[in-house]
Amino acid sequence: MRTTAVPSFDRFIAIDWSGARGKRYAGIAVAECTAGNEAPRLVEGPGGWWSRTAVFDWLRAELAREPALVGIDCAYSLPFAVAARGFPGQQATVFNLWDAVEAVCAGEPDFGGGPFASHPLHGAAFWHGGPQPEWYEDPHRATEWACRADGLGHPQSPYKLIGSRQVGKGALAGMRVLRALRAALPGRMAVWPFEEPVPGAGVMVEIYPRLFLKHTGFGQRKIRDGMEMDEALSRLGSHPLERTGMVSDHDSDALVSAAGLRWLAGLPRAWTPPGLDDMARRQEGWIFGVGMTGS
């Protein structure tokens, strides 16, 4: 296991994500907080709505101005036992995968990733509809198995494009955004765990809001109102938001995740969990905060 110096940040940003097609999405929410214990706040998108392009534009400007720890609720890679079949004869890394996603999806607006899942080579393992095919393998990354072992639920395979809980298209869209941010901000951001954090630069990490809700005692329950929100925030060392009334799932996930990122970022074991092996660092990635107590 590598030993990595714990990076420090003055700003924490969490993004609840969506892979849907369209021009703007109710499913995207952005929240941020500063170092210390002030309550997180929602960041309103242009015109009151976020698109993936608007998120990219905002992050590009913000990370160029000052570093931050940024978490996006999407898979940063695919299970490589399957994804590697798209790169015969190569020792492919996650960056090769991102390049392939971009090459296939370049014509899709707003960083959409859908065409990759229908590609003759790269899309062969995706389950698109109907009863489960006999050939479908339901592959998962090591970090998703670690998530189950931690009692954080059962993340869906990104290769399962079925039902409201499917995450694959959001993951592919997120990969396009991450690739574009790396190109736009050379030396100004790192994508963990594929790249080591650099002092004075931003860091992108993959998040799973259920992890933070679990740590606040909500388990599998969703936060529904301002009172529950303040209860969760207090358990993450945050001042209350003091918001009244109902809170949407997307807003609550983003707000709790921003405070959760701040809480996790100072824990050395969050950056060096036991399961974070070379395959995770080169190909599959890792959910920030998962597997910290494994052996």
Contacts in CASP RR format, 6 or more apart in sequence:
PFRMAT RR
TARGET T0000
AUTHOR 0000-0000-0000
METHOD contacts of the structure
MODEL  1
MRTTAVPSFDRFIAIDWSGARGKRYAGIAVAECTAGNEAPRLVEGPGGWW
SRTAVFDWLRAELAREPALVGIDCAYSLPFAVAARGFPGQQATVFNLWDA
VEAVCAGEPDFGGGPFASHPLHGAAFWHGGPQPEWYEDPHRATEWACRAD
GLGHPQSPYKLIGSRQVGKGALAGMRVLRALRAALPGRMAVWPFEEPVPG
AGVMVEIYPRLFLKHTGFGQRKIRDGMEMDEALSRLGSHPLERTGMVSDH
DSDALVSAAGLRWLAGLPRAWTPPGLDDMARRQEGWIFGVGMTGS
1 272 0 8 1.000
1 274 0 8 1.000
1 275 0 8 1.000
1 276 0 8 1.000
2 272 0 8 1.000
2 276 0 8 1.000
3 272 0 8 1.000
4 196 0 8 1.000
4 197 0 8 1.000
4 268 0 8 1.000
4 271 0 8 1.000
4 272 0 8 1.000
6 265 0 8 1.000
6 266 0 8 1.000
6 267 0 8 1.000
6 268 0 8 1.000
6 271 0 8 1.000
7 69 0 8 1.000
7 197 0 8 1.000
7 199 0 8 1.000
7 203 0 8 1.000
7 265 0 8 1.000
7 271 0 8 1.000
8 35 0 8 1.000
8 265 0 8 1.000
8 266 0 8 1.000
9 35 0 8 1.000
9 67 0 8 1.000
9 68 0 8 1.000
9 69 0 8 1.000
9 202 0 8 1.000
9 203 0 8 1.000
9 265 0 8 1.000
10 34 0 8 1.000
10 35 0 8 1.000
10 66 0 8 1.000
10 67 0 8 1.000
10 68 0 8 1.000
11 32 0 8 1.000
11 33 0 8 1.000
11 34 0 8 1.000
11 35 0 8 1.000
11 66 0 8 1.000
11 67 0 8 1.000
11 68 0 8 1.000
11 69 0 8 1.000
12 32 0 8 1.000
12 33 0 8 1.000
12 34 0 8 1.000
12 35 0 8 1.000
12 40 0 8 1.000
12 68 0 8 1.000
12 69 0 8 1.000
12 70 0 8 1.000
12 258 0 8 1.000
12 259 0 8 1.000
12 260 0 8 1.000
12 261 0 8 1.000
12 262 0 8 1.000
12 265 0 8 1.000
13 30 0 8 1.000
13 31 0 8 1.000
13 32 0 8 1.000
13 43 0 8 1.000
13 59 0 8 1.000
13 62 0 8 1.000
13 68 0 8 1.000
13 69 0 8 1.000
13 70 0 8 1.000
13 71 0 8 1.000
13 258 0 8 1.000
13 261 0 8 1.000
14 30 0 8 1.000
14 31 0 8 1.000
14 32 0 8 1.000
14 40 0 8 1.000
14 70 0 8 1.000
14 71 0 8 1.000
14 73 0 8 1.000
14 207 0 8 1.000
14 209 0 8 1.000
14 253 0 8 1.000
14 254 0 8 1.000
14 255 0 8 1.000
14 257 0 8 1.000
14 258 0 8 1.000
14 260 0 8 1.000
14 261 0 8 1.000
15 28 0 8 1.000
15 29 0 8 1.000
15 30 0 8 1.000
15 55 0 8 1.000
15 70 0 8 1.000
15 71 0 8 1.000
15 72 0 8 1.000
15 73 0 8 1.000
15 254 0 8 1.000
16 27 0 8 1.000
16 28 0 8 1.000
16 29 0 8 1.000
16 30 0 8 1.000
16 73 0 8 1.000
16 209 0 8 1.000
16 250 0 8 1.000
16 251 0 8 1.000
16 253 0 8 1.000
16 254 0 8 1.000
16 257 0 8 1.000
17 27 0 8 1.000
17 28 0 8 1.000
17 72 0 8 1.000
17 73 0 8 1.000
17 74 0 8 1.000
17 170 0 8 1.000
17 173 0 8 1.000
17 174 0 8 1.000
18 25 0 8 1.000
18 27 0 8 1.000
18 28 0 8 1.000
18 52 0 8 1.000
18 170 0 8 1.000
18 173 0 8 1.000
19 25 0 8 1.000
19 52 0 8 1.000
19 74 0 8 1.000
19 112 0 8 1.000
19 113 0 8 1.000
19 168 0 8 1.000
19 169 0 8 1.000
19 170 0 8 1.000
19 172 0 8 1.000
19 173 0 8 1.000
19 174 0 8 1.000
20 27 0 8 1.000
20 169 0 8 1.000
21 112 0 8 1.000
22 51 0 8 1.000
22 109 0 8 1.000
22 110 0 8 1.000
23 51 0 8 1.000
23 110 0 8 1.000
24 49 0 8 1.000
24 50 0 8 1.000
24 51 0 8 1.000
24 54 0 8 1.000
25 49 0 8 1.000
25 50 0 8 1.000
25 51 0 8 1.000
25 52 0 8 1.000
26 49 0 8 1.000
26 248 0 8 1.000
26 250 0 8 1.000
27 250 0 8 1.000
28 50 0 8 1.000
28 51 0 8 1.000
28 52 0 8 1.000
28 55 0 8 1.000
28 250 0 8 1.000
29 42 0 8 1.000
29 50 0 8 1.000
29 248 0 8 1.000
29 250 0 8 1.000
29 251 0 8 1.000
29 253 0 8 1.000
29 254 0 8 1.000
30 42 0 8 1.000
30 43 0 8 1.000
30 45 0 8 1.000
30 50 0 8 1.000
30 55 0 8 1.000
30 58 0 8 1.000
30 254 0 8 1.000
31 40 0 8 1.000
31 41 0 8 1.000
31 42 0 8 1.000
31 43 0 8 1.000
31 251 0 8 1.000
31 254 0 8 1.000
31 255 0 8 1.000
31 257 0 8 1.000
31 258 0 8 1.000
32 40 0 8 1.000
32 41 0 8 1.000
32 43 0 8 1.000
32 68 0 8 1.000
32 258 0 8 1.000
33 39 0 8 1.000
33 40 0 8 1.000
33 41 0 8 1.000
33 238 0 8 1.000
33 258 0 8 1.000
33 259 0 8 1.000
33 262 0 8 1.000
35 262 0 8 1.000
36 262 0 8 1.000
37 237 0 8 1.000
37 238 0 8 1.000
37 239 0 8 1.000
38 238 0 8 1.000
38 239 0 8 1.000
39 233 0 8 1.000
39 238 0 8 1.000
39 239 0 8 1.000
39 240 0 8 1.000
39 241 0 8 1.000
39 242 0 8 1.000
39 259 0 8 1.000
40 233 0 8 1.000
40 238 0 8 1.000
40 241 0 8 1.000
40 255 0 8 1.000
40 258 0 8 1.000
40 259 0 8 1.000
41 241 0 8 1.000
41 255 0 8 1.000
42 251 0 8 1.000
42 254 0 8 1.000
42 255 0 8 1.000
43 58 0 8 1.000
45 54 0 8 1.000
45 58 0 8 1.000
46 54 0 8 1.000
51 110 0 8 1.000
52 110 0 8 1.000
52 111 0 8 1.000
52 112 0 8 1.000
52 173 0 8 1.000
52 174 0 8 1.000
52 177 0 8 1.000
53 110 0 8 1.000
53 111 0 8 1.000
55 177 0 8 1.000
56 111 0 8 1.000
56 177 0 8 1.000
56 180 0 8 1.000
56 181 0 8 1.000
59 70 0 8 1.000
59 177 0 8 1.000
59 181 0 8 1.000
60 181 0 8 1.000
60 184 0 8 1.000
60 185 0 8 1.000
62 68 0 8 1.000
63 70 0 8 1.000
63 181 0 8 1.000
63 185 0 8 1.000
63 188 0 8 1.000
63 189 0 8 1.000
63 202 0 8 1.000
64 185 0 8 1.000
64 188 0 8 1.000
67 188 0 8 1.000
67 189 0 8 1.000
67 200 0 8 1.000
67 201 0 8 1.000
67 202 0 8 1.000
67 203 0 8 1.000
68 202 0 8 1.000
68 203 0 8 1.000
69 202 0 8 1.000
69 203 0 8 1.000
69 205 0 8 1.000
69 261 0 8 1.000
69 262 0 8 1.000
69 265 0 8 1.000
70 202 0 8 1.000
70 203 0 8 1.000
70 204 0 8 1.000
70 205 0 8 1.000
71 204 0 8 1.000
71 205 0 8 1.000
71 206 0 8 1.000
71 207 0 8 1.000
71 257 0 8 1.000
71 261 0 8 1.000
71 288 0 8 1.000
72 174 0 8 1.000
72 177 0 8 1.000
72 178 0 8 1.000
72 204 0 8 1.000
72 206 0 8 1.000
72 207 0 8 1.000
73 206 0 8 1.000
73 207 0 8 1.000
73 208 0 8 1.000
73 209 0 8 1.000
73 253 0 8 1.000
73 257 0 8 1.000
74 167 0 8 1.000
74 170 0 8 1.000
74 171 0 8 1.000
74 173 0 8 1.000
74 174 0 8 1.000
74 206 0 8 1.000
75 141 0 8 1.000
75 158 0 8 1.000
75 167 0 8 1.000
75 168 0 8 1.000
75 170 0 8 1.000
75 171 0 8 1.000
75 206 0 8 1.000
76 94 0 8 1.000
76 171 0 8 1.000
76 174 0 8 1.000
76 175 0 8 1.000
76 178 0 8 1.000
76 191 0 8 1.000
76 194 0 8 1.000
76 204 0 8 1.000
76 206 0 8 1.000
76 285 0 8 1.000
77 83 0 8 1.000
77 94 0 8 1.000
77 97 0 8 1.000
77 141 0 8 1.000
77 171 0 8 1.000
77 175 0 8 1.000
77 283 0 8 1.000
77 284 0 8 1.000
77 285 0 8 1.000
78 97 0 8 1.000
78 141 0 8 1.000
78 158 0 8 1.000
78 159 0 8 1.000
78 171 0 8 1.000
78 284 0 8 1.000
79 139 0 8 1.000
79 140 0 8 1.000
79 141 0 8 1.000
79 157 0 8 1.000
79 158 0 8 1.000
79 159 0 8 1.000
79 284 0 8 1.000
80 92 0 8 1.000
80 141 0 8 1.000
80 279 0 8 1.000
80 283 0 8 1.000
80 284 0 8 1.000
81 139 0 8 1.000
82 125 0 8 1.000
82 137 0 8 1.000
82 139 0 8 1.000
82 159 0 8 1.000
83 92 0 8 1.000
83 97 0 8 1.000
83 122 0 8 1.000
83 283 0 8 1.000
84 92 0 8 1.000
84 283 0 8 1.000
85 121 0 8 1.000
85 124 0 8 1.000
85 125 0 8 1.000
86 92 0 8 1.000
86 100 0 8 1.000
86 121 0 8 1.000
86 122 0 8 1.000
87 96 0 8 1.000
87 97 0 8 1.000
87 100 0 8 1.000
90 96 0 8 1.000
92 283 0 8 1.000
93 194 0 8 1.000
93 282 0 8 1.000
93 283 0 8 1.000
94 194 0 8 1.000
94 282 0 8 1.000
94 283 0 8 1.000
94 284 0 8 1.000
94 285 0 8 1.000
95 179 0 8 1.000
95 194 0 8 1.000
97 175 0 8 1.000
97 283 0 8 1.000
98 175 0 8 1.000
98 176 0 8 1.000
98 178 0 8 1.000
98 179 0 8 1.000
99 179 0 8 1.000
100 116 0 8 1.000
100 122 0 8 1.000
101 113 0 8 1.000
101 116 0 8 1.000
101 122 0 8 1.000
101 172 0 8 1.000
101 175 0 8 1.000
101 176 0 8 1.000
101 179 0 8 1.000
102 176 0 8 1.000
102 179 0 8 1.000
104 115 0 8 1.000
104 116 0 8 1.000
104 119 0 8 1.000
104 122 0 8 1.000
105 111 0 8 1.000
105 112 0 8 1.000
105 113 0 8 1.000
105 114 0 8 1.000
105 115 0 8 1.000
105 116 0 8 1.000
105 172 0 8 1.000
105 176 0 8 1.000
107 115 0 8 1.000
108 114 0 8 1.000
108 115 0 8 1.000
111 173 0 8 1.000
111 174 0 8 1.000
111 176 0 8 1.000
111 177 0 8 1.000
111 180 0 8 1.000
112 169 0 8 1.000
112 172 0 8 1.000
112 173 0 8 1.000
112 176 0 8 1.000
113 169 0 8 1.000
113 170 0 8 1.000
113 172 0 8 1.000
113 173 0 8 1.000
113 176 0 8 1.000
114 169 0 8 1.000
114 172 0 8 1.000
114 173 0 8 1.000
116 122 0 8 1.000
116 123 0 8 1.000
116 172 0 8 1.000
117 123 0 8 1.000
117 126 0 8 1.000
117 128 0 8 1.000
117 161 0 8 1.000
117 168 0 8 1.000
117 169 0 8 1.000
117 172 0 8 1.000
118 126 0 8 1.000
118 128 0 8 1.000
125 136 0 8 1.000
125 137 0 8 1.000
125 139 0 8 1.000
125 159 0 8 1.000
126 159 0 8 1.000
126 160 0 8 1.000
126 161 0 8 1.000
127 133 0 8 1.000
127 136 0 8 1.000
127 159 0 8 1.000
127 160 0 8 1.000
127 161 0 8 1.000
127 162 0 8 1.000
128 161 0 8 1.000
128 162 0 8 1.000
129 161 0 8 1.000
129 162 0 8 1.000
130 162 0 8 1.000
136 159 0 8 1.000
136 160 0 8 1.000
137 159 0 8 1.000
138 157 0 8 1.000
138 159 0 8 1.000
138 160 0 8 1.000
139 157 0 8 1.000
139 159 0 8 1.000
140 155 0 8 1.000
140 157 0 8 1.000
141 280 0 8 1.000
141 284 0 8 1.000
141 285 0 8 1.000
142 275 0 8 1.000
142 277 0 8 1.000
142 279 0 8 1.000
142 280 0 8 1.000
142 284 0 8 1.000
142 286 0 8 1.000
143 206 0 8 1.000
143 280 0 8 1.000
143 284 0 8 1.000
143 285 0 8 1.000
143 286 0 8 1.000
143 287 0 8 1.000
143 290 0 8 1.000
143 291 0 8 1.000
144 155 0 8 1.000
144 157 0 8 1.000
144 287 0 8 1.000
146 273 0 8 1.000
146 275 0 8 1.000
146 287 0 8 1.000
146 290 0 8 1.000
146 291 0 8 1.000
146 294 0 8 1.000
147 153 0 8 1.000
147 154 0 8 1.000
147 155 0 8 1.000
147 208 0 8 1.000
147 211 0 8 1.000
147 287 0 8 1.000
147 290 0 8 1.000
147 291 0 8 1.000
148 154 0 8 1.000
148 155 0 8 1.000
149 291 0 8 1.000
149 294 0 8 1.000
150 211 0 8 1.000
150 214 0 8 1.000
150 290 0 8 1.000
150 291 0 8 1.000
150 293 0 8 1.000
151 214 0 8 1.000
152 208 0 8 1.000
152 210 0 8 1.000
152 211 0 8 1.000
152 214 0 8 1.000
152 290 0 8 1.000
153 210 0 8 1.000
153 220 0 8 1.000
155 167 0 8 1.000
155 208 0 8 1.000
156 165 0 8 1.000
156 166 0 8 1.000
156 167 0 8 1.000
156 168 0 8 1.000
158 167 0 8 1.000
158 168 0 8 1.000
158 171 0 8 1.000
158 172 0 8 1.000
159 168 0 8 1.000
160 166 0 8 1.000
160 168 0 8 1.000
161 168 0 8 1.000
161 169 0 8 1.000
178 191 0 8 1.000
178 204 0 8 1.000
181 189 0 8 1.000
181 204 0 8 1.000
182 189 0 8 1.000
182 191 0 8 1.000
187 198 0 8 1.000
187 201 0 8 1.000
188 201 0 8 1.000
188 202 0 8 1.000
189 201 0 8 1.000
189 202 0 8 1.000
189 203 0 8 1.000
189 204 0 8 1.000
190 196 0 8 1.000
190 197 0 8 1.000
190 198 0 8 1.000
190 201 0 8 1.000
190 202 0 8 1.000
190 203 0 8 1.000
190 204 0 8 1.000
191 203 0 8 1.000
191 204 0 8 1.000
192 203 0 8 1.000
192 204 0 8 1.000
192 205 0 8 1.000
192 271 0 8 1.000
192 286 0 8 1.000
192 288 0 8 1.000
193 276 0 8 1.000
193 280 0 8 1.000
193 281 0 8 1.000
193 285 0 8 1.000
193 286 0 8 1.000
194 281 0 8 1.000
194 282 0 8 1.000
194 285 0 8 1.000
197 203 0 8 1.000
197 271 0 8 1.000
205 261 0 8 1.000
205 288 0 8 1.000
206 285 0 8 1.000
206 286 0 8 1.000
206 287 0 8 1.000
206 288 0 8 1.000
207 257 0 8 1.000
207 261 0 8 1.000
207 287 0 8 1.000
207 288 0 8 1.000
208 287 0 8 1.000
208 290 0 8 1.000
209 253 0 8 1.000
209 254 0 8 1.000
209 256 0 8 1.000
209 257 0 8 1.000
210 219 0 8 1.000
210 220 0 8 1.000
211 287 0 8 1.000
211 289 0 8 1.000
211 290 0 8 1.000
212 232 0 8 1.000
212 236 0 8 1.000
212 256 0 8 1.000
212 257 0 8 1.000
212 259 0 8 1.000
212 260 0 8 1.000
213 219 0 8 1.000
213 221 0 8 1.000
213 222 0 8 1.000
213 223 0 8 1.000
213 232 0 8 1.000
213 256 0 8 1.000
215 235 0 8 1.000
215 236 0 8 1.000
215 260 0 8 1.000
215 263 0 8 1.000
216 231 0 8 1.000
216 232 0 8 1.000
216 233 0 8 1.000
216 235 0 8 1.000
216 236 0 8 1.000
216 256 0 8 1.000
217 232 0 8 1.000
217 235 0 8 1.000
218 228 0 8 1.000
218 232 0 8 1.000
222 249 0 8 1.000
222 252 0 8 1.000
223 229 0 8 1.000
223 232 0 8 1.000
223 247 0 8 1.000
223 249 0 8 1.000
223 252 0 8 1.000
223 256 0 8 1.000
224 246 0 8 1.000
224 247 0 8 1.000
224 252 0 8 1.000
225 244 0 8 1.000
225 245 0 8 1.000
225 246 0 8 1.000
225 247 0 8 1.000
226 241 0 8 1.000
226 243 0 8 1.000
226 244 0 8 1.000
226 245 0 8 1.000
226 246 0 8 1.000
226 247 0 8 1.000
228 247 0 8 1.000
229 240 0 8 1.000
229 241 0 8 1.000
229 243 0 8 1.000
229 247 0 8 1.000
229 252 0 8 1.000
229 255 0 8 1.000
229 256 0 8 1.000
230 240 0 8 1.000
230 241 0 8 1.000
230 242 0 8 1.000
230 243 0 8 1.000
232 252 0 8 1.000
232 256 0 8 1.000
232 259 0 8 1.000
233 239 0 8 1.000
233 240 0 8 1.000
233 241 0 8 1.000
233 255 0 8 1.000
233 256 0 8 1.000
233 259 0 8 1.000
234 240 0 8 1.000
236 256 0 8 1.000
236 259 0 8 1.000
236 260 0 8 1.000
236 262 0 8 1.000
236 263 0 8 1.000
237 259 0 8 1.000
237 263 0 8 1.000
238 259 0 8 1.000
238 262 0 8 1.000
238 263 0 8 1.000
241 255 0 8 1.000
247 255 0 8 1.000
261 288 0 8 1.000
264 270 0 8 1.000
264 288 0 8 1.000
264 289 0 8 1.000
267 292 0 8 1.000
269 292 0 8 1.000
269 293 0 8 1.000
270 288 0 8 1.000
270 289 0 8 1.000
270 292 0 8 1.000
273 286 0 8 1.000
273 289 0 8 1.000
273 290 0 8 1.000
273 291 0 8 1.000
273 292 0 8 1.000
273 294 0 8 1.000
274 291 0 8 1.000
274 294 0 8 1.000
274 295 0 8 1.000
275 286 0 8 1.000
275 291 0 8 1.000
275 294 0 8 1.000
276 286 0 8 1.000
280 286 0 8 1.000
END
